[in-house]
Amino acid sequence: MLEMYAKPYIKGLTTNPTLMKKANITDYRVFCKDILTHIKDKPLSFEVFSDDFAEMERQAMEIASWGDNVYVKIPVTNTKEETCYALVKKLGAQNVKMNITAMMTLTQVREVVASLNPHVPSYVSVFAGRIADTGRDPVPMMAAAVEMLKVAPAAELIWASPRELLNIFQADQIGCHVITVTNDILKKLSLVGYDLSAYSLDTVKMFYNDAVAAGFKL
């Protein structure tokens, strides 16, 4: 996160319990507060991790107290598929900045937008990459979501879980406000506009060099 924070084109950062588990984080509070001592001028999103809405609210209020640049990630439903809309209204009334996450339908987007406090900054995070994983084109849905957010001027739409560099351009073309981009995709930025003939030759050389290095013989 600190490496990404240092890049001027990174405007904010986010994490979730799954990523933190992969990074072997064991103390949630200590990790988050430590990051916030280094990152104070860009939005940071930290997620609640309860399945009970009352406990989610308690966690959200604590997380929100950690800094003015903190957004509390609230899943669109709990594991019982009970919706978060009432909690979003309650937190919004207390001026909590939120990042409503794991959305994949326009119905969810519509209900979340209706639940937001229109005067409090928030993110509406639609997992376009996971939608694409199901064989559906996410672009029309994301474009429709952009229109839905026009009634909530303090809210921004996130194109979440991108799968390829092209997604950055797609998000930009439809007017999506934010895209969360992984390190492996960011590494491909140097390829933007790269000559395709040169890229073809690079690929041929890669295959050849790997065959030689492997000592393949026929």
C-alpha positions in Angstrom: 0.0 0.0 0.0 2.8 2.4 0.8 4.5 1.6 -2.6 1.2 2.5 -4.4 0.6 5.5 -2.2 3.9 7.0 -3.5 2.6 7.0 -7.1 1.0 10.3 -7.9 -1.6 8.7 -10.2 -3.0 6.6 -7.3 -5.8 8.7 -5.8 -6.8 6.3 -3.0 -6.4 2.9 -1.6 -8.5 0.0 -0.4 -8.2 -3.3 1.2 -10.5 -6.1 2.5 -10.3 -9.0 4.9 -9.4 -11.5 2.1 -6.4 -9.4 1.1 -5.3 -8.8 4.7 -5.5 -12.5 5.4 -3.3 -13.2 2.4 -0.8 -10.7 3.8 -0.8 -12.5 7.1 -2.3 -9.6 9.0 -3.3 -10.8 12.4 -4.3 -7.6 14.3 -6.8 -5.6 12.2 -6.9 -2.5 14.3 -3.1 -2.2 14.6 -2.5 -2.7 10.9 -5.1 -0.1 9.9 -3.9 2.5 12.4 -0.3 2.0 11.3 -1.2 2.6 7.7 -3.0 5.7 8.6 0.1 7.2 10.2 1.7 7.1 6.7 -1.4 7.9 4.5 -3.3 10.9 5.6 -4.1 12.8 2.4 -5.7 10.0 0.2 -8.9 8.1 0.8 -8.5 4.7 2.5 -11.2 2.1 2.7 -11.4 -0.5 5.5 -14.1 -3.1 5.7 -16.3 -4.3 8.6 -16.2 -8.0 9.1 -19.3 -8.9 11.1 -22.3 -10.8 9.7 -24.6 -9.0 12.2 -25.8 -5.5 11.4 -25.7 -4.2 14.9 -22.0 -5.3 15.2 -21.3 -4.0 11.7 -22.6 -0.6 13.0 -20.3 -0.7 16.0 -17.3 -1.7 13.9 -18.2 1.0 11.3 -18.3 3.8 13.9 -14.9 2.7 15.3 -13.3 2.5 11.9 -14.7 5.9 10.9 -13.2 7.4 14.0 -9.7 6.5 12.8 -9.3 9.4 10.4 -11.1 12.0 8.1 -9.8 10.1 5.1 -11.3 6.8 6.1 -14.2 5.2 4.3 -16.0 2.3 5.9 -16.6 -0.7 3.6 -20.0 -2.2 4.1 -21.0 -5.3 2.1 -24.2 -5.0 0.2 -25.6 -8.0 2.1 -24.6 -10.2 4.9 -24.1 -14.0 4.3 -27.8 -14.5 4.8 -28.5 -12.2 1.9 -30.1 -9.6 4.2 -29.5 -6.2 2.7 -27.4 -3.4 4.2 -29.7 -0.6 3.1 -31.1 0.3 6.6 -27.6 0.3 8.0 -26.4 2.6 5.2 -29.1 5.1 6.0 -28.3 4.9 9.7 -24.6 5.5 9.2 -25.2 8.2 6.6 -27.3 10.1 9.1 -24.2 10.1 11.3 -22.0 11.4 8.5 -20.0 8.2 8.1 -18.2 8.0 4.8 -18.9 4.6 3.3 -17.8 2.3 0.5 -20.7 0.0 -0.2 -19.0 -3.1 -1.7 -19.6 -6.4 -3.5 -22.5 -5.2 -5.7 -23.2 -6.9 -8.9 -26.8 -5.9 -9.9 -28.4 -2.6 -10.9 -31.1 -3.3 -8.4 -28.5 -3.3 -5.6 -27.0 0.0 -7.0 -30.5 1.6 -7.1 -31.3 0.7 -3.5 -27.9 1.7 -2.2 -28.0 5.1 -3.9 -31.5 5.6 -2.5 -30.1 4.8 1.0 -27.1 7.1 0.9 -26.9 10.5 2.5 -26.6 12.7 -0.7 -24.4 15.2 1.2 -21.8 12.7 2.6 -19.0 11.4 0.4 -19.3 7.7 -0.5 -18.3 5.1 -2.9 -20.6 2.6 -4.7 -18.4 -0.4 -5.6 -19.7 -2.6 -8.4 -17.6 -5.7 -9.1 -17.4 -5.3 -12.9 -14.6 -7.9 -13.2 -16.6 -10.6 -11.4 -19.6 -9.7 -13.6 -17.4 -10.3 -16.6 -16.3 -13.6 -15.1 -19.8 -14.9 -15.6 -19.7 -14.2 -19.4 -21.7 -10.9 -19.1 -20.4 -7.6 -20.6 -20.2 -5.3 -17.6 -19.9 -2.1 -19.6 -23.7 -1.5 -20.2 -24.4 -2.2 -16.5 -21.6 0.2 -15.4 -22.8 2.9 -17.8 -26.3 2.5 -16.3 -24.9 2.8 -12.8 -23.1 6.0 -13.7 -26.6 7.5 -14.6 -28.1 6.2 -11.3 -25.4 8.0 -9.3 -26.3 11.4 -10.7 -29.0 11.8 -8.0 -26.2 11.4 -5.3 -23.6 14.1 -6.2 -21.4 13.2 -3.3 -21.2 9.5 -4.3 -18.7 8.1 -6.8 -18.9 4.8 -8.7 -16.1 2.3 -8.4 -15.3 -0.2 -11.2 -14.1 -2.9 -8.9 -12.1 -6.1 -9.6 -10.8 -5.2 -13.1 -9.4 -8.1 -15.1 -7.2 -6.3 -17.7 -5.7 -3.0 -18.6 -8.5 -2.3 -21.1 -10.9 -2.0 -18.2 -9.3 1.3 -17.3 -10.1 2.7 -20.7 -13.6 1.3 -20.6 -14.3 2.8 -17.2 -13.0 6.2 -18.4 -15.1 6.1 -21.5 -18.4 5.7 -19.6 -17.6 8.3 -17.0 -17.0 5.9 -14.1 -15.4 7.9 -11.3 -12.9 5.4 -9.9 -11.4 2.1 -10.8 -9.6 -0.1 -8.3 -6.5 -1.5 -10.1 -4.3 -4.3 -8.9 -0.5 -4.2 -9.0 -0.2 -6.7 -11.8 -2.4 -4.6 -14.0 -0.6 -1.4 -13.0 2.6 -3.0 -14.2 1.1 -3.1 -17.7 0.7 0.7 -18.0 4.1 0.9 -19.8 2.4 -1.1 -22.7 -0.2 1.6 -23.4 0.3 2.5 -27.1 3.1 0.0 -27.6 3.7 -0.9 -31.2 2.0 -4.2 -31.9 4.6 -5.4 -34.4 7.3 -4.9 -31.7 5.1 -6.6 -29.2 4.7 -9.5 -31.6 8.5 -9.8 -31.9 8.9 -9.6 -28.1 6.5 -12.6 -27.8 8.4 -14.6 -30.4 11.7 -13.9 -28.7 10.2 -15.0 -25.3 9.0 -18.3 -26.7 12.4 -18.9 -28.4 14.5 -18.0 -25.4 12.4 -20.1 -23.0 12.7 -23.1 -25.4 16.5 -22.7 -25.4 16.6 -22.2 -21.6 14.6 -25.3 -21.1 16.9 -27.3 -23.4 14.1 -28.7 -25.4 15.2 -31.2 -28.2 13.3 -33.2 -30.8 
